[in-house]
């Protein structure tokens, strides 16, 4: 027998997923939601909802690591750290999960551009609902101030999707 066969496996062959691979998607979403606690000072909120971007990036990449109830739990964590009314992200993320499940059942294939347009629609709905909730509370800015976060979020989505794809490849040991 060759001496190399007796040692530990080298390279990518024989390497399995990480021991915490099942929890890494949720951990990355929680970490991205924690980015809202960074001391970013601005008159208008131009920065995106990082937790939602990571959530839809994971969900568009893979549907298998997501039990359906994770949307509510992760939405609750996002509500706690972003300052949204409790229940906003819970309802939005659950509705997003249901919508993406329906889209997965209806489409035969998805291209990169289709995912980007789908993410753009979901991000726009998220920002519009945030504006509507703020309007109901009496603190809504002009809707024109909501355009920069929408554009920044849509433009940042490919970077988030690429980062999540690399994290997923590492998670699965590829």
Buried (B, 14 or more C-beta within 10 A) or exposed (E): EEEEEEEEEEEEEEEEEEEEBEEBBBEBBBEBBBBBEEEEEEEEBBBBBBBBBBBBBBBBBBEEBBEEEBBBBBBBBBBBBBEBEEEBBBBBBBBBBEBBBEEEEEEEEEEEEEBBEBBBEBBBBBBEBBBEBBEEEEEBEEEEBBEBBBBBBBEBBBEBBEBBBEBBEEBBEE
